[in-house]
Amino acid sequence: MDELLGDLEGTVVLSSLLGYLNFSDGRPDPRWQKQFHDVCALLVQRTVPRYWDVLTNLLGQRLHQLHREGSAAFRDIQQAERVLALLPRVLGAYREHHRHLLAHLSDDELFQPFFLVRVLETILSEGAEGTADEVVRRLNDFVGYRPIAILETRPRGEPYEHERHRPVPLYLRGVGVAVGRYQDLLERTLDLLGHTDPDILHAAHLDLQLLDEWALDVRAYDHAHPVNRRPNYIFGEWDPHHLDLQGRYRRFVGRHIILEALLHRVEQGTEGPRDELLFEAAAALAGTMLMATGICGSSPSAHDSSVSLATLMPGIARYRDAFYQQLLPRLQGAHAERLRQEQNLLRQPFGGVRQHLNQFLTRQRAFQQQQRYLALLFAEMGYPQASQQEARRIPAVSVRLLSEVVSRLRGAQREIDQGRLAEAAQTLPEVEQLLHEGIACGAFPDPWNILGFQALFPLSPAQEDSLRDPRLDELVQMIEQIFHVHARLTSEAAATGQTALVRTVRARMEKLATWWDRFATIEVSEVRRVLGTEAAESATHVASALGHWHERGAGGADLAFWRQHLDNFR
């Protein structure tokens, strides 16, 4: 440990890092960000396991050493001590907060150097006095394109708390690109854009002088989500909540799947030398950024509601192709000749990498749909382990949670068949908890959208860009199945004289019905009618009749008995 501490001191002056932690209020400082990154880079390059924990311990060790030496700047080290003590708790709280949304990521993929920079800045901005949960709430500042249904009955017009997360910064102004898997690709991409014709950048609403941060949205890409029908969403977007005083965008958020698709071709290395393939990947990434920024505009007011995606795309396609055409003359030799032959064959510049990107996404979509079907099929058949095994093969959180809900509902049905009513009753709260957690993290659709958007999903402010949201049908069907299991369990419990269990299950069903009916889904003709209070009342009447039947005994329940209860039901 002492040797590693000495190596770090040879890279940067650790007292400078600690001075910022001890005196700063969290305002970004590019010089400190660069020093912190260089220390992280050294640990990453040495493949130190959980380097953030090691770095925290080393900084704490150095902090107390400076304090013992009587350094005037470190006579009072309370703030730095609180920051270093809070950092691991914040990272743990962040993982717990996003235990569904980011479950597919390892800690190494998430806790990258600039992410740690933003965590520390957030801790300091809270005065190092806040709790880990308060820091996490402030750290979560991005949800992406998320249309919100504004209704009088809706308590708040904001995304749910667990939908927001913190994209992982890969580039910071004044510092550069972070060390890691995507470093070479992003450095080349920004270099290409920096030498692009200013007219093209202007048409694309892209001013690199305004790019304070290039961050990576590390959420799993869900091909079944209707937002991915929006042309720019998969290519990235300006963050509408990071604006300067002139109302201009300052943070660009890219998609994880795009970088993985482009690096896949580079790492395969079957179509040319690595350096050439890396250049082509950077060109494709730059082209997708130009498309994304062109659709977003330079500010939230760049496009009004009369502008549709159909009107934007022709102009975007023209300047994108012009960008690719202007890149070709920069190349010489065998690489240039290969790209010219490729263009003649595929009828578009840089056709090889662009087609690879499209084919990669197509294969991913087909694979995800296949695994989704298998996971839900096994869940419906009552094989929860097989279902979860298939669901885990794809990172999309919606498949994992939907498979879990369906599996537990089938398990509850099986327990009712076997007369294990108490066990089935214990499963239902777990199902409801998964339902609410799925909605809260965006795995399931927002039920307010059924009434607010008439079961449609708006891809832009233009009305003609709305499309049907099939996830809402799945949500309604899921709710219907939950009500059905509640009703069946109530009936079985009443028929066997378990009145306490009847009261418990009926209370839960009525609570669920009250929650569900506030969304007024029965007012929308395009979705299946599921009214919670109606289902609860029906279950109550059936349970009442079966309870009296049990009290009288099966032999005492003649036709008049059932007719009386039928009249009461009416």
DRENDOFI-141923 format. One line per field, with one value per residue (C-alpha): residue number from 0; x, y, z. Coordinates in nm, 4 decimals, padded with zeros to 6 digits. Layout:
<nodes>
k = NUM; ...
u = X; ...
v = Y; ...
w = Z; ...
</nodes>
This chain:
<nodes>
k = 0; 1; 2; 3; 4; 5; 6; 7; 8; 9; 10; 11; 12; 13; 14; 15; 16; 17; 18; 19; 20; 21; 22; 23; 24; 25; 26; 27; 28; 29; 30; 31; 32; 33; 34; 35; 36; 37; 38; 39; 40; 41; 42; 43; 44; 45; 46; 47; 48; 49; 50; 51; 52; 53; 54; 55; 56; 57; 58; 59; 60; 61; 62; 63; 64; 65; 66; 67; 68; 69; 70; 71; 72; 73; 74; 75; 76; 77; 78; 79; 80; 81; 82; 83; 84; 85; 86; 87; 88; 89; 90; 91; 92; 93; 94; 95; 96; 97; 98; 99; 100; 101; 102; 103; 104; 105; 106; 107; 108; 109; 110; 111; 112; 113; 114; 115; 116; 117; 118; 119; 120; 121; 122; 123; 124; 125; 126; 127; 128; 129; 130; 131; 132; 133; 134; 135; 136; 137; 138; 139; 140; 141; 142; 143; 144; 145; 146; 147; 148; 149; 150; 151; 152; 153; 154; 155; 156; 157; 158; 159; 160; 161; 162; 163; 164; 165; 166; 167; 168; 169; 170; 171; 172; 173; 174; 175; 176; 177; 178; 179; 180; 181; 182; 183; 184; 185; 186; 187; 188; 189; 190; 191; 192; 193; 194; 195; 196; 197; 198; 199; 200; 201; 202; 203; 204; 205; 206; 207; 208; 209; 210; 211; 212; 213; 214; 215; 216; 217; 218; 219; 220; 221; 222; 223; 224; 225; 226; 227; 228; 229; 230; 231; 232; 233; 234; 235; 236; 237; 238; 239; 240; 241; 242; 243; 244; 245; 246; 247; 248; 249; 250; 251; 252; 253; 254; 255; 256; 257; 258; 259; 260; 261; 262; 263; 264; 265; 266; 267; 268; 269; 270; 271; 272; 273; 274; 275; 276; 277; 278; 279; 280; 281; 282; 283; 284; 285; 286; 287; 288; 289; 290; 291; 292; 293; 294; 295; 296; 297; 298; 299; 300; 301; 302; 303; 304; 305; 306; 307; 308; 309; 310; 311; 312; 313; 314; 315; 316; 317; 318; 319; 320; 321; 322; 323; 324; 325; 326; 327; 328; 329; 330; 331; 332; 333; 334; 335; 336; 337; 338; 339; 340; 341; 342; 343; 344; 345; 346; 347; 348; 349; 350; 351; 352; 353; 354; 355; 356; 357; 358; 359; 360; 361; 362; 363; 364; 365; 366; 367; 368; 369; 370; 371; 372; 373; 374; 375; 376; 377; 378; 379; 380; 381; 382; 383; 384; 385; 386; 387; 388; 389; 390; 391; 392; 393; 394; 395; 396; 397; 398; 399; 400; 401; 402; 403; 404; 405; 406; 407; 408; 409; 410; 411; 412; 413; 414; 415; 416; 417; 418; 419; 420; 421; 422; 423; 424; 425; 426; 427; 428; 429; 430; 431; 432; 433; 434; 435; 436; 437; 438; 439; 440; 441; 442; 443; 444; 445; 446; 447; 448; 449; 450; 451; 452; 453; 454; 455; 456; 457; 458; 459; 460; 461; 462; 463; 464; 465; 466; 467; 468; 469; 470; 471; 472; 473; 474; 475; 476; 477; 478; 479; 480; 481; 482; 483; 484; 485; 486; 487; 488; 489; 490; 491; 492; 493; 494; 495; 496; 497; 498; 499; 500; 501; 502; 503; 504; 505; 506; 507; 508; 509; 510; 511; 512; 513; 514; 515; 516; 517; 518; 519; 520; 521; 522; 523; 524; 525; 526; 527; 528; 529; 530; 531; 532; 533; 534; 535; 536; 537; 538; 539; 540; 541; 542; 543; 544; 545; 546; 547; 548; 549; 550; 551; 552; 553; 554; 555; 556; 557; 558; 559; 560; 561; 562; 563; 564; 565; 566; 567; 568; 569
u = 00.0000; 00.2842; 00.4458; 00.1206; 00.0794; 00.4275; 00.3444; 00.0322; 00.2324; 00.4587; 00.1593; -00.0120; 00.0244; -00.2294; -00.2423; -00.4020; -00.6727; -00.7328; -00.7310; -01.0231; -01.2138; -01.1416; -01.2305; -01.4412; -01.8174; -01.8417; -01.8102; -01.6367; -01.2642; -01.1098; -00.7618; -00.8764; -01.0841; -00.7726; -00.5639; -00.8290; -00.8638; -00.4881; -00.4800; -00.7738; -00.6091; -00.2960; -00.5003; -00.7084; -00.3998; -00.2594; -00.5903; -00.6326; -00.9578; -01.2246; -00.9822; -01.2305; -01.2180; -00.8395; -00.8164; -01.0510; -00.8341; -00.5119; -00.6516; -00.7684; -00.4242; -00.2529; -00.5036; -00.4246; -00.0538; -00.0708; -00.2726; -00.0129; 00.2685; 00.1049; 00.0305; -00.1500; -00.3944; -00.4896; -00.5150; -00.8918; -00.9743; -01.3345; -01.4849; -01.2433; -01.2977; -01.6752; -01.6430; -01.4187; -01.6393; -01.9548; -01.8232; -01.8502; -02.1931; -02.3145; -02.1878; -02.3637; -02.6835; -02.6688; -02.6467; -02.9334; -03.1449; -03.0981; -03.0993; -03.3435; -03.2542; -02.8767; -02.8653; -02.6954; -02.3848; -02.0796; -01.9282; -01.6312; -01.8627; -02.0471; -01.7887; -01.5636; -01.3294; -01.5523; -01.8540; -01.6601; -01.5745; -01.9439; -02.0241; -01.7620; -01.8770; -02.2344; -02.1294; -01.9448; -02.2360; -02.4495; -02.1985; -02.0748; -02.3556; -02.6198; -02.7063; -02.6146; -02.9751; -02.9901; -02.6728; -02.8120; -03.1331; -02.9374; -02.6953; -02.9802; -03.0404; -03.1287; -03.4187; -03.3978; -03.6964; -03.9899; -04.3276; -04.5335; -04.9131; -05.0419; -05.3740; -05.5742; -05.5863; -05.2134; -05.0295; -04.7087; -04.5999; -04.2536; -04.0882; -04.0746; -03.7806; -03.6148; -03.6349; -03.3726; -03.0092; -02.6666; -02.5153; -02.1476; -01.9345; -01.6731; -01.5590; -01.5326; -01.4409; -01.0900; -00.9996; -01.0541; -01.1776; -01.1672; -00.9463; -01.1291; -01.2798; -01.4244; -01.1342; -00.9797; -01.3152; -01.4465; -01.1197; -01.1172; -01.4844; -01.4426; -01.1326; -01.3263; -01.6072; -01.3543; -01.2305; -01.5757; -01.7080; -01.8646; -02.1661; -02.2432; -02.2040; -02.4318; -02.6967; -02.6704; -02.7006; -02.3664; -02.1195; -01.8333; -01.7426; -02.0666; -02.0036; -01.9277; -01.9815; -02.0238; -02.1955; -02.2980; -02.6482; -02.5643; -02.9231; -02.9993; -03.1426; -03.4966; -03.6031; -03.9652; -03.9883; -04.1720; -03.9278; -03.6767; -03.8924; -03.7795; -03.5009; -03.2442; -03.2994; -03.0705; -02.8039; -02.8083; -02.9495; -02.8838; -02.9871; -03.2806; -03.2108; -02.8506; -02.8736; -02.6623; -02.7950; -02.8756; -03.0887; -02.8414; -02.7713; -02.4406; -02.4433; -02.4703; -02.5810; -02.4895; -02.6167; -02.4198; -02.5399; -02.4051; -02.0531; -02.0628; -02.1809; -01.9020; -01.6307; -01.7558; -01.6433; -01.3097; -01.2402; -01.3349; -01.0699; -01.1760; -01.2325; -00.9052; -00.6318; -00.7473; -00.6450; -00.8481; -01.1516; -01.1265; -01.1301; -01.4410; -01.6100; -01.5340; -01.6789; -01.9999; -02.0275; -01.9760; -02.2439; -02.4929; -02.4168; -02.4881; -02.8209; -02.9115; -02.8246; -03.0075; -03.3304; -03.2844; -03.1819; -02.9482; -03.2019; -03.5497; -03.6977; -03.5220; -03.8239; -04.1862; -04.4820; -04.5456; -04.2144; -04.2479; -03.9814; -04.0791; -03.9967; -03.6622; -03.5198; -03.4566; -03.2339; -03.0551; -02.9867; -02.8355; -02.5841; -02.5016; -02.4103; -02.2150; -02.0182; -01.9245; -01.8331; -01.6010; -01.4193; -01.3092; -01.0563; -00.8676; -00.7605; -00.4870; -00.3335; -00.4879; -00.7437; -00.8818; -00.8936; -01.0782; -01.3383; -01.3897; -01.4492; -01.6798; -01.8758; -01.9195; -02.0373; -02.2720; -02.3892; -02.3019; -01.9847; -01.8527; -02.1128; -01.9293; -01.9380; -02.2842; -02.4285; -02.2503; -02.4145; -02.7604; -02.7065; -02.5767; -02.8885; -03.1116; -02.9475; -02.9745; -03.3418; -03.4131; -03.2215; -03.3972; -03.7405; -03.6546; -03.5319; -03.8262; -04.0685; -03.8902; -03.8741; -04.2461; -04.3360; -04.1510; -04.3101; -04.6593; -04.5797; -04.4785; -04.1014; -03.9698; -03.6035; -03.5983; -03.7816; -03.5310; -03.2413; -03.3686; -03.4533; -03.1016; -02.9520; -03.0690; -03.0049; -03.3454; -03.5021; -03.8572; -03.8106; -03.6592; -03.9346; -04.2183; -04.0866; -04.0642; -04.4212; -04.5696; -04.3701; -04.4935; -04.8531; -04.8302; -04.6732; -04.9621; -05.2106; -05.0296; -05.0314; -05.4064; -05.4566; -05.2677; -05.4672; -05.1712; -05.3683; -05.1480; -04.8418; -05.0324; -05.1397; -04.7753; -04.6872; -04.9363; -04.7680; -04.4412; -04.6107; -04.7574; -04.4196; -04.2553; -04.5343; -04.4806; -04.1019; -04.1266; -04.3369; -04.1096; -03.7933; -03.9507; -03.9469; -04.3270; -04.5140; -04.6572; -05.0292; -05.1138; -05.0237; -05.3322; -05.5671; -05.3225; -05.2100; -05.5047; -05.2716; -05.0417; -04.6757; -04.5788; -04.2419; -04.2366; -04.4652; -04.6148; -04.9401; -04.8769; -04.5638; -04.7610; -04.7854; -04.9565; -04.7824; -04.8142; -04.6609; -04.9823; -05.1767; -04.9288; -04.9699; -05.3494; -05.3301; -05.0904; -05.3283; -05.6188; -05.4274; -05.3388; -05.7060; -05.7994; -05.5578; -05.6871; -06.0467; -05.9706; -05.7770; -06.0624; -06.3134; -06.1045; -06.0413; -06.4123; -06.5085; -06.2782; -06.3859; -06.0637; -06.2373; -05.9229; -05.7467; -06.0552; -06.0434; -05.6704; -05.6822; -05.9980; -05.8364; -05.5317; -05.7529; -05.9550; -05.6346; -05.4996; -05.8341; -05.8297; -05.4771; -05.5576; -05.8942; -05.7536; -05.5906; -05.9412; -05.8373; -06.1998; -06.2443; -06.0117; -06.1774; -05.8460; -05.7503; -05.9107; -06.1653; -06.0319; -06.2096; -06.0619; -06.3638; -06.5846; -06.3504; -06.3260; -06.7045; -06.7554; -06.4960; -06.6600; -07.0034; -06.8669; -06.6676; -06.9728; -07.1828; -06.9142; -06.8634; -07.2336; -07.2215; -06.9372; -07.1244; -07.4388; -07.2538; -07.2626; -07.5788; -07.7748; -07.7049; -08.0074; -08.1244; -08.3064; -07.9850; -07.7919; -08.0849; -08.0937; -07.7257; -07.7611; -08.0389; -07.8168; -07.5382; -07.7691
v = 00.0000; 00.2399; 00.1658; 00.2395; 00.5607; 00.6663; 00.5927; 00.8057; 01.0922; 01.0616; 01.1106; 01.4040; 01.5908; 01.4178; 01.7184; 01.9122; 01.6488; 01.6504; 02.0293; 02.0410; 01.7840; 01.9740; 02.3280; 02.3152; 02.3638; 02.1260; 02.3679; 02.1888; 02.2568; 02.1163; 02.1150; 01.9025; 01.6816; 01.6152; 01.5300; 01.2964; 01.1270; 01.0731; 00.9007; 00.6780; 00.6052; 00.4778; 00.2399; 00.1272; 00.0589; -00.1504; -00.3409; -00.2718; -00.4455; -00.1992; 00.0840; 00.3401; 00.1721; 00.1524; 00.5193; 00.6237; 00.4401; 00.5878; 00.9396; 00.8900; 00.7615; 01.0601; 01.3031; 01.1910; 01.1896; 01.5568; 01.6342; 01.4680; 01.6566; 01.9814; 02.1173; 02.4500; 02.3618; 02.0387; 02.1490; 02.0974; 01.7957; 01.7366; 01.8090; 01.5842; 01.3083; 01.3295; 01.3281; 01.0219; 00.8428; 00.9242; 00.8240; 00.4422; 00.4818; 00.6897; 00.4342; 00.1561; 00.3598; 00.4365; 00.0674; -00.0122; 00.2725; 00.1358; -00.2341; -00.2973; -00.0320; -00.0908; -00.4518; -00.5589; -00.3472; -00.4415; -00.1918; -00.1456; -00.0430; 00.2041; 00.3570; 00.5106; 00.8051; 01.0932; 00.9325; 00.9400; 01.3034; 01.3908; 01.1922; 01.3804; 01.7156; 01.6308; 01.5297; 01.8601; 02.0602; 01.9038; 02.0410; 01.6927; 01.6987; 01.5227; 01.1561; 00.9067; 00.8931; 01.2726; 01.2724; 00.9966; 01.1908; 01.4952; 01.2891; 01.1362; 01.4056; 01.2343; 01.0331; 01.0965; 01.1516; 01.0909; 01.2423; 01.3206; 01.3063; 01.6238; 01.5508; 01.7217; 01.3985; 01.3327; 01.4357; 01.5501; 01.5946; 01.4462; 01.1121; 00.8591; 00.8813; 00.5560; 00.6448; 00.9136; 00.8114; 00.9658; 00.9019; 00.8094; 01.1022; 01.0036; 01.3542; 01.6748; 02.0141; 02.1127; 01.7565; 01.5357; 01.1790; 00.9388; 00.6323; 00.3128; 00.0994; 00.3870; 00.6304; 00.5860; 00.5846; 00.8980; 01.0899; 01.0247; 01.1121; 01.4504; 01.5163; 01.4459; 01.6763; 01.9423; 01.9445; 01.9265; 02.1947; 02.4678; 02.4817; 02.1163; 02.1692; 02.4729; 02.2748; 02.0026; 02.2506; 02.1250; 02.3697; 02.1816; 02.4937; 02.4432; 02.0748; 02.0675; 01.6944; 01.3847; 01.1258; 00.7662; 00.6403; 00.2973; 00.1781; -00.1407; -00.0734; -00.2093; -00.2699; -00.3160; 00.0375; 00.2715; 00.5552; 00.3684; 00.4386; 00.8009; 00.8283; 01.0108; 00.8347; 00.5428; 00.7793; 01.0059; 01.3437; 01.6765; 01.6727; 01.9186; 01.9827; 02.0975; 02.4479; 02.7620; 03.1096; 03.1530; 02.8378; 02.6313; 02.2622; 02.1773; 01.8011; 01.5339; 01.1846; 00.8908; 00.5335; 00.2366; 00.0040; 00.2303; 00.2351; -00.1404; -00.1982; 00.0151; -00.1388; -00.4868; -00.4323; -00.2877; -00.5767; -00.8364; -00.6900; -00.8948; -00.6041; -00.4192; -00.2969; -00.1829; 00.1795; 00.2023; 00.0370; 00.2695; 00.5706; 00.4357; 00.3692; 00.7253; 00.8544; 00.6579; 00.7784; 01.1372; 01.0900; 00.9584; 01.2531; 01.4958; 01.3250; 01.3325; 01.6982; 01.7928; 01.6441; 01.7985; 02.1414; 02.3703; 02.4528; 02.3474; 02.6294; 02.5283; 02.3337; 02.4151; 02.1754; 02.2259; 02.0553; 01.6796; 01.4161; 01.3673; 01.7296; 01.7164; 01.3949; 01.4965; 01.7885; 01.5769; 01.3045; 01.5624; 01.7118; 01.3665; 01.2395; 01.5607; 01.4946; 01.1436; 01.2665; 01.5327; 01.2757; 01.0613; 01.3085; 01.3163; 00.9556; 00.8232; 00.4971; 00.1541; 00.2740; 00.5363; 00.2857; 00.0293; 00.2873; 00.3996; 00.0417; -00.0068; 00.3044; 00.1849; -00.1549; -00.0419; 00.2850; 00.5013; 00.6451; 00.4487; 00.1879; -00.0959; 00.0479; 00.1967; -00.1329; -00.3141; -00.0764; -00.1408; -00.5165; -00.5266; -00.3480; -00.5778; -00.8892; -00.7505; -00.6767; -01.0263; -01.1897; -00.9777; -01.0600; -01.4307; -01.4358; -01.2283; -01.4747; -01.7717; -01.6095; -01.5301; -01.8705; -02.0509; -01.8178; -01.8949; -02.2672; -02.2420; -02.2819; -01.9733; -02.0754; -02.1410; -01.8135; -01.6123; -01.7879; -01.6802; -01.3297; -01.2780; -01.3395; -00.9926; -00.6823; -00.5142; -00.4620; -00.4852; -00.8497; -00.9461; -00.7876; -00.8988; -01.2557; -01.2358; -01.1073; -01.3698; -01.6473; -01.5481; -01.5234; -01.8735; -01.9915; -01.8437; -02.0185; -02.3474; -02.3019; -02.2353; -02.5546; -02.7443; -02.5863; -02.3886; -02.0675; -01.9014; -01.9410; -01.7976; -01.5011; -01.4288; -01.4199; -01.1477; -00.8629; -00.9573; -00.9346; -00.5936; -00.4705; -00.5784; -00.4071; -00.0752; -00.1011; -00.1789; 00.1312; 00.3437; 00.2535; 00.2666; -00.1086; -00.0970; 00.1897; 00.4761; 00.3937; 00.7652; 00.7460; 00.5342; 00.8226; 01.1071; 00.9933; 00.7678; 00.4647; 00.6311; 00.7271; 01.0698; 01.0618; 01.4415; 01.7386; 01.6904; 01.4956; 01.2840; 01.1388; 00.9438; 00.5654; 00.2853; 00.1779; -00.2036; -00.2117; -00.0663; -00.3713; -00.5914; -00.3751; -00.3986; -00.7742; -00.8025; -00.6057; -00.8215; -01.1381; -00.9973; -00.9200; -01.2679; -01.4355; -01.2178; -01.3116; -01.6815; -01.6836; -01.5029; -01.7566; -02.0571; -01.9145; -01.8445; -02.1924; -02.3489; -02.1219; -01.9196; -01.5915; -01.4128; -01.4856; -01.3654; -01.0310; -00.9906; -01.0688; -00.8624; -00.5602; -00.5905; -00.6262; -00.3166; -00.1194; -00.2283; -00.1432; 00.2072; 00.2611; 00.1267; 00.2946; 00.6445; 00.6014; 00.5860; 00.3252; 00.2304; 00.5721; 00.4722; 00.2469; 00.1324; -00.0743; -00.3684; -00.2771; -00.3598; -00.1855; -00.2648; -00.1775; -00.3889; -00.6873; -00.6341; -00.6125; -00.9245; -01.1140; -00.9954; -01.1218; -01.4598; -01.4938; -01.4022; -01.6685; -01.9320; -01.8331; -01.8878; -02.2125; -02.3320; -02.2328; -02.4190; -02.7162; -02.8371; -03.0378; -02.7336; -02.5267; -02.5928; -02.4082; -02.1471; -02.0683; -01.9945; -01.8014; -01.5766; -01.4974; -01.4354; -01.1842; -01.0126; -00.9917; -00.8234
w = 00.0000; 00.0834; -00.2536; -00.4343; -00.2360; -00.3456; -00.7089; -00.6836; -00.5362; -00.8380; -01.0664; -00.8921; -00.5668; -00.3454; -00.1146; -00.4025; -00.4375; -00.0640; -00.0471; -00.2889; -00.0843; 00.2363; 00.1235; -00.1943; -00.2154; -00.5106; -00.7995; -01.0906; -01.1239; -01.4452; -01.2938; -00.9992; -01.2301; -01.4405; -01.1346; -00.9968; -01.3381; -01.3661; -01.0279; -01.1280; -01.4630; -01.2901; -01.0769; -01.3760; -01.5849; -01.3008; -01.2892; -00.9183; -00.8108; -00.6951; -00.7432; -00.6028; -00.2625; -00.2766; -00.3750; -00.0942; 00.1593; 00.0186; 00.0253; 00.3823; 00.4790; 00.3155; 00.4718; 00.8249; 00.7472; 00.6438; 00.9562; 01.1818; 01.0085; 01.1190; 00.7716; 00.8088; 00.5291; 00.7020; 01.0611; 01.0324; 00.8160; 00.9165; 00.5728; 00.3843; 00.6414; 00.5963; 00.2180; 00.2100; 00.4632; 00.2660; -00.0774; -00.0367; 00.1251; -00.1688; -00.4198; -00.2288; -00.2022; -00.5743; -00.6608; -00.4257; -00.5630; -00.9160; -00.8266; -01.1125; -01.3688; -01.3665; -01.2496; -01.5744; -01.5048; -01.3047; -01.0612; -01.2946; -01.5795; -01.3592; -01.1254; -01.3876; -01.3087; -01.4188; -01.2535; -00.9254; -00.9962; -01.0224; -00.7085; -00.5076; -00.6456; -00.5491; -00.1978; -00.1592; -00.2959; -00.0224; 00.2281; 00.3158; 00.5709; 00.3653; 00.3815; 00.1120; -00.0086; -00.0411; -00.2486; -00.4727; -00.5310; -00.6374; -00.8446; -01.0476; -01.3072; -01.6355; -01.7718; -02.1457; -02.3695; -02.1362; -02.2321; -01.9222; -01.9244; -01.7539; -01.5803; -01.3074; -01.1085; -01.1345; -00.8165; -00.9925; -01.3506; -01.3137; -01.3998; -01.1192; -00.8827; -00.9895; -01.3597; -01.3185; -01.3120; -01.3668; -01.7118; -01.6909; -01.8130; -02.0683; -02.1638; -01.9611; -02.1016; -02.0017; -01.9070; -02.2101; -02.2550; -01.9632; -01.9605; -02.0458; -02.3146; -02.5161; -02.4895; -02.8350; -03.0123; -02.8463; -02.8810; -03.2543; -03.2853; -03.1182; -03.3273; -03.6486; -03.5423; -03.4497; -03.8115; -03.9712; -04.2043; -03.9848; -04.2171; -04.1439; -03.7701; -03.7877; -03.9771; -03.7133; -03.4238; -03.2918; -03.1390; -02.9752; -02.7794; -02.5879; -02.5131; -02.1419; -02.1044; -02.3202; -02.1043; -02.1671; -02.0952; -01.9547; -01.9177; -02.1076; -02.4512; -02.4714; -02.8304; -02.7186; -02.5805; -02.8212; -02.7493; -02.9624; -03.2656; -03.2317; -03.4937; -03.2821; -02.9533; -03.0196; -03.1537; -02.8483; -02.7549; -02.5944; -02.2303; -02.2070; -01.8372; -01.8793; -02.0225; -01.9954; -01.9270; -02.2982; -02.2934; -02.4995; -02.4464; -02.2771; -02.2176; -02.4841; -02.3797; -02.6022; -02.5981; -02.4730; -02.7476; -03.0262; -02.8835; -02.8314; -03.1884; -03.3356; -03.1173; -03.2079; -03.5669; -03.4546; -03.2205; -03.4799; -03.7083; -04.0089; -04.2513; -04.2149; -03.9774; -03.6348; -03.6862; -04.0070; -03.8521; -03.5525; -03.7849; -03.9579; -03.6252; -03.5170; -03.8425; -03.7870; -03.4274; -03.5388; -03.8059; -03.5524; -03.3216; -03.6056; -03.6671; -03.2980; -03.2461; -03.5648; -03.4318; -03.0859; -03.2089; -03.0188; -02.7472; -02.6333; -02.8429; -03.1674; -03.2988; -03.2274; -03.2254; -03.5972; -03.6834; -03.7239; -03.7565; -04.1196; -04.2003; -04.0189; -04.1608; -04.5268; -04.4262; -04.1669; -04.4231; -04.6618; -04.4212; -04.2787; -04.6267; -04.6915; -04.3733; -04.4878; -04.8365; -04.6958; -04.4835; -04.7752; -04.9280; -04.5972; -04.6474; -04.8716; -04.9771; -04.9330; -04.6803; -04.9155; -05.2015; -04.9895; -04.8852; -05.2457; -05.3555; -05.0596; -05.1565; -05.5134; -05.3939; -05.1149; -05.2759; -04.9745; -04.8196; -04.5218; -04.6099; -04.4349; -04.0845; -04.1312; -04.2460; -03.9639; -03.7150; -03.8600; -03.8763; -03.5190; -03.3958; -03.6025; -03.4590; -03.1090; -03.1620; -03.2963; -03.0116; -02.7506; -02.8914; -02.8982; -02.5390; -02.4259; -02.5813; -02.4248; -02.0807; -02.0787; -02.2226; -01.9439; -01.6896; -01.8229; -01.8114; -01.4457; -01.4797; -01.2957; -01.2930; -01.6674; -01.7236; -01.5211; -01.6929; -02.0347; -01.9109; -01.7733; -02.1167; -02.2177; -02.0075; -02.0533; -01.7108; -01.8483; -01.9452; -01.6112; -01.4040; -01.6308; -01.6212; -01.2420; -01.2063; -01.4388; -01.2702; -00.9253; -01.0426; -01.1882; -00.8651; -00.6661; -00.8935; -00.8394; -00.4611; -00.4707; -00.6738; -00.4049; -00.1235; 00.0111; 00.0454; 00.3070; 00.0824; -00.2141; -00.0015; 00.0825; -00.2872; -00.3797; -00.1852; -00.3555; -00.6960; -00.6149; -00.4913; -00.8175; -01.0111; -00.8333; -00.8544; -01.2269; -01.2886; -01.0698; -01.2640; -01.6104; -01.6711; -01.7006; -01.8652; -01.6675; -01.6211; -01.6388; -02.0093; -02.0798; -02.0135; -02.0705; -02.4161; -02.5021; -02.4979; -02.7531; -02.7195; -02.8612; -03.0338; -03.0651; -02.9951; -03.3421; -03.3091; -03.6173; -03.4571; -03.1958; -03.2123; -03.0212; -02.7006; -02.6826; -02.3344; -02.1943; -02.3105; -02.1222; -01.8129; -01.8227; -01.8749; -01.5795; -01.3567; -01.4683; -01.3772; -01.0338; -00.9658; -01.0861; -00.8431; -00.5587; -00.6429; -00.6700; -00.3443; -00.1676; -00.2977; -00.2001; 00.1461; 00.1978; 00.0791; 00.3395; 00.6227; 00.6508; 00.7327; 00.8571; 00.5288; 00.3380; 00.5184; 00.4590; 00.0868; 00.0338; 00.2018; -00.0255; -00.3321; -00.2422; -00.1848; -00.5234; -00.6878; -00.5389; -00.6726; -01.0189; -01.0756; -01.0340; -01.3759; -01.5320; -01.7866; -01.8563; -02.0201; -02.3054; -02.5593; -02.7093; -02.4027; -02.2308; -01.9620; -01.6156; -01.3276; -00.9883; -00.7729; -00.9956; -00.9601; -00.5830; -00.5392; -00.7473; -00.5442; -00.2210; -00.3265; -00.4354; -00.1133; 00.0928; -00.0788; -00.0388; 00.3240; 00.3991; 00.2006; 00.4219; 00.7393; 00.6360; 00.4970; 00.1403; 00.2026; 00.3199; 00.0100; -00.2083; -00.5156; -00.3064; -00.1208; -00.4384; -00.5870; -00.2789; -00.3055; -00.6776; -00.6055; -00.3467; -00.6013; -00.8468
</nodes>
